[in-house]
Amino acid sequence: MGAALYAGIGFIGVALVLAVFFANQRGWLDAADWRFSAANLLGSSLLLVSLLDRWNLPSFVINFCWAAISVLGLVKSARARVHGNGEGSEP
């Protein structure tokens, strides 16, 4: 893969993370909604892929942690849906 492709993948990740953060701040997407964590996981994962071309340790650390926290959010949402309390489910 060329540098432009890695950069493009990274920019898609940036757009996704910023879009869900904006949606959360506007009240359009609750942080407890599984889609919030899923989009953050995908966005941070795409940013991690972009680092294969241009390595940057601080960026790796923040995006790895972002992805790990997003996984925790998905687990919490899944458990809430299984237990039927509605938290983390669609409105």
N, C-alpha and C positions, 0 to 999 in steps of 0.2 A: 504494500500500500504506500502511496505517496504522501508527502507531508501535507498536501492540500486536503486529502481525504481524512487524515487524522484530525486536522484542524476543523474540518466540517463536522466530524463526529463530535468533537469537543464543543463546538458552537451549538449543536443541537442539544447537548447536555445542559449547557448554560441556559439556553432558551427555556428548556423544560423546568429546570429548578427555579428560575426566575418567574415563570408563568404560574407555577403552583404557589409560590410564595405570595405573588401579587393577588391571586385568587383567594388565598387565605386572608390576606390583609383587607380585602374588599368584602369579606364575608360570604363569598361565593362557594368556598370549599373549606369545610371544617378540618382542623388538624387531626381529629379522631377518625375521619373518613379514611378507609383503606386506600382510596385513590390518591390521597395526599402522600402517604408513605410510599406507595408504589411508584408514583411519578418521581419522587425524590430519589428513590433507589435507582430507577432507570437513568435519571439525569446524572447522578454521581458516578454511576457505572460507565456511562459514555465519556465522562470527563477522565475517568481512569484509563479508558482505552486510548484516549488522545495522548496520554502521557507515554505511550509506547514509542512515539516519535520524538518527543521532546521531554525528557525526564526532568521532574522538578519535585524534590522530596517534600517540601511543605504542601504543595498541591496534592500529592499522593496522600499525605497524612490526613488532610482535611476531608478529602473525598472518600477515603476509606472509612473514616469515622462517620461521615454523613451517610454512607451506605449501610454501615452497621446499625446506626440508630434507626434508619428507615426499616431495616429488617425487624428490629424490636417493635416498631410501630405496627408493622404488618402482623406480627405474631399476636400482639395485643388485640388488634382488630379481629383477627380470626377467632381468638378465644372468646371475645365478646359476642361474636355472631353465634358460636357454638352454644354458649350459655344463654343466648336469647335475650340479653339485656338491651340489645339495640345499639349499644355504643359501637361506633366504627362501621355501622351499616349505612346503606344509602337512605336518604330521607324519604 
